[in-house]
Amino acid sequence: MDLSVSKSCDALQAVERLYNQLKQNIELTEESVFQKCVDTLENLRSIKSSLEGSEVKVTAPEVSQEWLLELKQLTLMHVPSSLTDSVRLNFSKLIKQSFQDEDVDIVFAALITCPWYGCTQKERGEHAKYNNLFIVYQSTLERFMAPHNHHIIEQTNVVDMQWLYACELNHFVQFIVKGKTRIVEALYCPQSAVLFETDMWKQLRSRLHYSQVTGLRGFLEACRGQSVGGIGKKGKDGKFRMKDSTTFRELCDSFRLMNHAYNSINNLPPCTGEFEELSSTPEIAHKSLEILRSMYQNPDVSKKDAFDKLCEWKQEVDKHLTPKYNFVKPEEVQSIVGKWHMEMRLGGRTISPSICVKEGVSDMMCLLEEIGGPVAGLKPEQILMITRAGSYMYGLSTPTSDTDYVIIYAENTERYLTACKQLPEIIENRGPNKEVEYGAYEARCFAEMLVKGSVVILELVYKDDHNYMSPAWKALCQQKEKFISERAIQQYMGLIRNNMKMIKNEKHKDAPQERKLFYQIYHKLDSLEYMMKNEAPPVKCTGTTRDFIMSVRTAPLEGDLARDKLYKDCINTVDDIRDRLANRRTRLRENCDFDFIVDWIMTVRGISCSVT
């Protein structure tokens, strides 16, 4: 073992022992001291996982601070009309130096300005005061396919520094089909504002006409609503007035948005570049611009005059939006953007067609028919695994046990890559009145839960036989030792603690549910004995272990099986395991083999590793 990993292991074990000691004397331990111990444990686990290479972390692309100051200076001293070839080259060089992440490629960069603000300023430096450097980058296909939490992905797919806004390709795709203003402005900015663009970016612009995006309900309604909603408020008298805190820049942004709305209903391109004459805009736009230009020169002109003109313009735009207004259907945009996104992601790789293995397929189809519901509509080649779950899988079922199935399936790869929004990943049919219960999980969702150490999901991998197993599933289970980890042990211990807490609270006292809590505790305790030896637990109980757990489940809770005796036995067993865990000389890897899971997902998707 590497010396640094060994030392981190020693430190972790020492704090584990301290944690156990504090836990035993929890009534005498200050809450803040105990929390510091918990936080220290988490930090040490993170350190060890980093040192051993098992850390699963989702981060935004690394932006080098070394070049940001120079990049910001360039951004705030230029407007599109001042961008020469040499300035663009300098911009491109600094952007690529700033985004040094080897898994990131720059797709597009532009200098986005507000034409309404620029028109009111005399000096170029003032024009550029609120410039925004807009960047679209693309992560590797492997990173895109990785089973990270969707919420975390959204948080890390955007770098926003006010003057710099960078988003991952998938974020851009999702929001272009929603008609998000900032994204639309970037895609259809004037060529003079473009700093860098790939050939594929040019293809998107040529395939997707601006009217298809600006005609979306999301774009038009956002422009209308945000233009006045961002700077206005309704008073106590019910009248709509401008907020006192409204700045001149916010006023200009509001007119920019209203200009977009007007252009949308008149099938004109979005106004995103510098302009001096508003030849394609109505008289009200000219008057509005005059007010903005004279605002600081004429003391008689107030922001209220500009706001009133903005509201007047909105009323004119609103007249066109009748119930029969013909918005562009989102599917029209999704079909174009989705196909382009797939081409970008694959980058020359191919998708192997899904092959349905004939062995066991007839039995699988019968199972799907028995399960019914949406699951029955899945194609045979999509199914990775089907198993009857719960007590049946543990070998602990009784005649009254529920019929509960778990299905793992893979979405069609082309549909997955062309989707412009998150696809459904879970199909469930559960409840006390359901004759057949089931939960079906898409491969990405399944893999995410596997990474988190979900006990139910881990048991699917640890178990050797199921009702149906595809070749891909068998390949996964042949490497089950890659999923024995400290995180898995924590999750098993967590489930045990939760069950014991419910027993202590007498939530289900003398009810069948409490028997289930007990048998689950003993089943997981047995599994932990295997995991502590770095062995995959058998999941299905046999021999004396099964006999004892079945007694707990079915025999009268009296004598040696009395409720209080069982609870005390569970406490003693858990304490013993906790002490043994803390006194180990070595530890397992903190997390499962994440790279292996990503490779498995790529195989399931049928994506080749090489570019053709």
N, C-alpha and C positions, 0 to 999 in steps of 0.2 A: 504494500500500500504506500502511496506517495506520502512523504513525511508531513506535508501541510494538511492533507486529508486526515491523516492519523491524529494530528494535533487537534483539528477541528472536531474529530470524533470524541477525543478525550474531554474536550471542553463541553460538548453537548451532553455526554453521559454524566459529567459532574453536575451540570445544571438540572438534568433530569432527576438526579438524586435529591438535590435541593428542593426541587418542585414537590417531590413526594413527601419530603419532610414538612414543608410548609402546608401541604394539603392535609396531612394528618393532624396538624395543629391550626387548622384554618380559623378557629374561633379566637386564637391568640395572635394571629398574623394580621398586620395592617393591610387593608385592601390595596393601598398603593404599592406596598412592598411585593405582595403576591402578583399584582399586575406587571410589575417590572420583571419579575421572574418569567412570567408568561411571554412577555415581549422579547426577553433575552433568548428564550428557547426558539422563538420564531426566527429571530435574527441569525442565530447560530445554525439553524436548519438551512436557512438561505445561503449562508456562507459555505457550509459544507457542500450543498448541492452545486454551488458555483464552482468550487474547487474540483469536485469529482465529475463535473460535466453533466449533471442530471437536472439542472435548473430549467424549469419551463417558464419562460418569461416573455410577455408580449410588450414590446416597446415601440415608440415612434422612431422613425429613422434618426440616426445620430447626426446631429447638425453641428458642424465644427464652429465654435465661437471665434476661431482665429480669423475667419474671413467675413464674418457677419457685419462688422463695423464698416468695412469698405463697401460691402454690398448694399448696406443701408444708405450710405452716402450717395452711391450711384442712383439708387431708387428715388431719393428725395432731391435730386438735382437735375433730373431729366424728365422730359415729356416725350410722347411718341414722335413729335416732329423733330426732336433734337437727337434722335437715335441714329447714329451713323453705323456703318458696318463694324468699325473698330470698337465702338461702345457696346454693340450687341455681342461682339466676340468676348469682350471683357466681362460682360454680364454672365454669359454662358460659362466662362472659365470659373468665375467666382461661385456660381450656383453649384457646379459640379464639385468644386473643392469643398463647399460647405456641406453637401450631402455626400459624405464619404462612405456611407454604408454600402458594403459590397453587394448586398441583396437588393439594391435600389437603382433603377434607371430613370433618368429624367425624360419625360415624354413631351412636355410643353412648358413654356414659361412666357409670360407677357407682363407688360407694365399697364396696369388697369387704372384709369383715371375717371373722374366725374366730369363730363363735359360741361355741365351746368355750373359747377364751381370754377372750372378753368376759364370759362367765358367772362367771369366777373373780375378776374385778376389781371393786372397789367404786367407784372414781373413773372418770368419763367419760374423763379424760385418759389413764388407764391402758388403758381399753377400746380407745382409738384408737391406741395406741402402735405397733401393727404393721399399721395400715390399708394398703390398696393401692388406688391410683387406677387403675382399669382403663378403657382407651380403645380403641375400634375406629375406625379412620379409613379412608377410601377414596381411592385415587389416581385420576387421570383414566384413561379408557379407553386413551388413547394411551400413557400410561406403563405400564399393565398389558400392552399389546400389544408394547411395545418388546422387541427381541431381546437382553435382557441374560442373562448367565450365571445359571443357576438357583441355584447355591450363593451367589453374591453377593446375589441377590434375597432369599434367606432371611435372610442376615445383616443386610440393610438394611430388612427388613420389620418389624422389632421394635425398639422403644426401651424399654430396661429400666433403670430407675434404682432398683430395689428397691421404693421407695414408689410409683413410677409405672411402669405397664406399658402400652405402646401398641403395637398390632399392626395391620398392613394387612389389609383385608378378605379377601384371598386366603389369608393366613396363618390368619385366624380360621376360614375355611371348611374348610381342609385339616385343621385340628385338632379342629373340632367333630365331624367324621365319624369321627375316631379316638377320640373320647371323652376328650380331654385334660381333666384335672380343672379346671384354672384357667379354661379356656374355657367349660366347662359351668357352673361356678359363676357366671360373669358373665352368661351367657344367661338363667339361671333365678334370678338374685338377686331378692330381694323388691322390690316396687315402691318401698318406702321408701328403698332404697339407690340408686335410679336418679337420676342427675344430669341426663342428657340422652339422648334417644332420638328417632330419626326415625320417621315412620309406617311405613317399610319394615322397620325393626327390630321394631316391634310386630307386623307381619305375620308375620315369621319365628317369633316366639314363639307366635303363634296357629296357625300351620300345623304346627309341630313340637312335639308333646307331649313333656314331659320324659321319660316312660317310654321313648320311642324312642331317646333318647340315653343315658340311664343304663342302659339294657338292653344296650348294646353291650359286647362282650367286652373291648374296649380300656379302657373306663371302669371296669368292675367289677374287672378284674384289676389295673389300675394302682392303684386305691384299696386293694385288699387287700395287694398287694405292697409299695407304698410306705409304708403305714401302719406296718408293723413293720420293713421292710427299711431304712428311712431312719434308724432309731435303734437297730437291733439288729445283733448280729454273733454269729457262731458261734465259740465258744472252742476251745481245743486239745482239750478233753475232748468236743467234739461238741455241747455244750449251747448253746442260743441265749440270749444275754443282752443286756441293754441296754448301749449304749456309755456309758462314764463321762462323755463330753463332752456327753451329751444335755441340752438346755436345757428349761426349763419350756414355752417357746413351742413347741418341736419336739414335745413330748409332746401339747400341745393340737392341733397340726396333725395328728398321727397319729390322735387320736381323731376329729377332723373327717373324715378320710379313711375311717376304719372306719365312721363314722356313714353316710357316703355309700354304702358297700358294703352295709350292712344295709338302708338304704332302697331300694337298687336291687333286691335279691332279694325285697323285700316290696312292690314297686311303689308306693313312697312318693316324694314329691318330694325332691330333694336339700336337706339342711339347710344353708341359706346365710345365714339371717337371725339376728338376735338372738333368744334364747329364754330363758325362765326355767323353764318346765316342759317335760319331755320326755314328753309324753303318748303319743306314737306310738313311743317307743323302749322296748326291753326293760329289765328290772330291772337288768341288768348296766351299762347306760348310766347309770342313776341312781347306782349305786354308784361308777362311775368318776368321775362329776362331783363326788360328795361327796369323793372322794380328792383330786381336783385343787383343790377349794375349800379344803380343810383343810391342804394340803401345807405352806404357810408358817406356818400358825397352830399346828399340832401337830408338835412335833419327832419324834414317833414315826412320823409318816407319811413315807415316802421315795418317791423317784421309782420305785424298784423295784416298790413296791406298785401304782403306776399302770401300769407296764409289764406286770406279771403279769396285771392285769385286761384290758389291751389284747389280750394274747395269748389269753386265755380267750375274749374276744369274737370274735376272728378264728376260733378253732376252731368256735364256734357258726355263724358265717357260712359257713365252709368246708363244713359238713355239707350245705348246700343245693346245693352245686356238684357235682352228680353228672355223669357223662359225658353224660347226656341233658338237661342243663340247657338251656333254650330261650333262647339269646341272640337279641337283635334282629339281623337281617341288615343289614350295613352299607349294602347297596344301597337299603334302605328309607329310610335317613336321607339318603343321597346324592341320591336322586331329588328330595327336597324341598329340601334345601339348595342343590343344583346349580341348580335352576330359579330359586330366589330369587336366587342369585348372578348369574345371567345377567341377570335383571331389574334388579338393582342396577347392574351394569356398563353395560348399554345405556342406562339412564336415559332411555328414550323413543326412542332411536335404533332403526332397523330393520335387519334383515339381508336383503340382497338375495339372492334364490335363485340358486344356482350355475347358470350356463348353459353347456351343453356346445356348443362350437363344432364344427360338423359338418366343417369343412375339416380334412383330415388325420387325423380320428378313427379311420377304419378302419385306416390304417397304424399309428397309435398302439396300437390294440387288438391288432394282430398282434405288435407289439413286446413288449407286456406279456405276451402269451401265450408268446412265445419266452423271455422272461426268467423267467417262472414264479414259483413260491413265493408268499408273501403279497402281493407287488407286483401279481400278476395279479388280486387281489381289489379293488384300488383302482378307484373309479369314474372314468369319463372326465373328468368335470368337476373332479375333484381334481388331475389331472395338470397341472403347470405346465411341465415340460420333461423330455425324455428325450434322452440323447446317448450315443453309444458313446465311451467315455473312453480315457485312456491314450495310447499311441503312435498309435493310430488317429486320435484327435482332433488330434494334432500333425502328421499326415501323415507319420509316421515308422514306420508298422507294417510288419511282415514277415509272411510266411506262417505263422510260428510264434507270432505275437503272440496274447496272451490276448484273449478276448472279454469286455469289461468295460463295464458300463453304469452311468450315474449318472442317478437319477430325482429330481426335486424335485416334491413334492406338497403339497397343503394339506389339513389335517384339516377335517372338517365343522365349521363355525363354531359351531353350536349345541352340538355335543358338546364343542368346545374350551372354550366358556364355562360349560358346566354341569359340567365335570370337577372333582372335588374332590380330585384328586391329579394328579401330573405324568403326562401321557400319553406313550407311547413315541413317539420322534421319529426314530429311525434303524432301518432294516431293512437288514441286510447279509447277503450270501451270498458269502464269499470263501474262498479256499484253493487250494492247488496242484492238487487233484483235482476242482475244480469246472469243469464244462464251460462254464458261463456265470456269470461273477461280476457282482455288482452292489452298489450302495449307494444306498439311497433315503433322502432327508432331508426332513423336514417343513419347511414354510416358515419357521417361527420358528427352528429349528435352523440352517437354511441361512443365514438373515439374520444370526444370531449369528456364524457362521464368516466371513461376508462382512465384518462389522464388524471382526473380529480380523485380517483380511487373509490368510486361508488361501489359499495359492497355488492349490491345486486348485479351490477355489470361485471365486476371482477369474477364473480362466481360463474358467470356464463363462460368466461375464458378458462377458468380453472377446471371446469367439468369436462370430462373426456367424451361423453356421448350426449347427443341431442336427437330430437325427432328428425331434423334435417340439417345437414352441414354441407355447405358448398366447398369447393376446393380452396377458395380464398379464406374461408373460415377455418378450415383444417390447418392451413399454413400459419394462421394467427395463433391457434392453440398449440401448435408444435413448439412455439417460443414462449409458453406461458410463464417461464421463469423470469422473463423480462418485466413482468408485472407484479413481482413480489418486491415490495418496497416499504420504507418506513411510513410513507404516506398511507399505504394500504393498511398497515397495522394501526395507524391512528384512526382511520375510518372505521375499522372493525371495533376498536375500543370505544369510539364515539357512539356507535350503534348500541353497544352493550350498556354504556352509561345512560343513554336515553331510556332504554328499556327499564333499567333499575330505578331510574328516577320516577317513571310512571308507576312501578310497583310500590315504591316507597310512598307515593302520594295516594295510593289505594284508588287510583282512577278506575281500574277495572277489577276491583277486589271480588273474588268468588265468581267471576264471569269467565267464559271461555277465552276471552281476549287475554286475560292474565296468564293462562296456561301457555298461550302462544308467545307471550313476552318471555316467559321462563325458558321455553324450549329454544327460542331464538338465541337467548343468552348462552345456553349450554352448547348450542351448535357453533356459534361464533368463537367461543372459548376453545373448542376443539380445533377449529381452523387455525387459531392463533398459535397453537402449539407447533403446527407444521410450518407456519410462516416464520416463526422465530428461528427455525432451523434452515431457512431459505428454501423451503419446499412448498410447492403448490398444494393447498389443502384439497382433499378428495371431494368435498362438497356433499356427495352422497354418503350418508352414514351407514355403517355396517357394524356387525358384532355387538359387543357389550355397550359401545357408545350409543348405538341405535336403540338397544333395549332400554337403556336408562332414560334416554330422551323421550321415547314413546311412553314410558311409565309416567314421566312428568306430564306428558300431554294427555294421557287417557286414564290413568289410575286415580283413585281417590287421593286427594291431597291431605294425607294423614300419616302419622308415624314418622318415618324417615323422610317422607315426601310432604310433610306438613309445610304449609306456605312459609311460615317464619323460619323454619330450618333451611328451606331452599334458598330463601333470600339471604340468610346469614352465610350459607355455603358459597353463594355467588359473590358476596362481598369479600370473603376470604380468598377465593380463587382469583378474583380481579386484582386484589392487593398483591397477591403472590406474583402474578404475571407482571404487574407494574414494577415490582421490585426487581424481578429478574431482567426485565427490559432495561432498567436503569443501571444494572450492575454488569451488563455485557461488556466485554473488552472491545468488541467490534460492532458495527452497525451495518445494516443493509444500505443500498443506495437510497437516497431520500425520495427519489421519484422514479417512475417507470421509464423505459427507454422510448423517449419521445420521437427520436429520429426514425426508429423502427415503425412506429405507428403512422408517421407521415408517409413512409415508403409503402406501407400496407394500403393506405388510402389511395395513393397514386395507382397502385396495382388494381384495386377495386374499381377505380374510375376508368381503367383501361388506357392510361396515358403512358406513352413510352418515355424513357429517360433521355433519349437522344433526339436531336433536331434533324429533321429530314431536309 
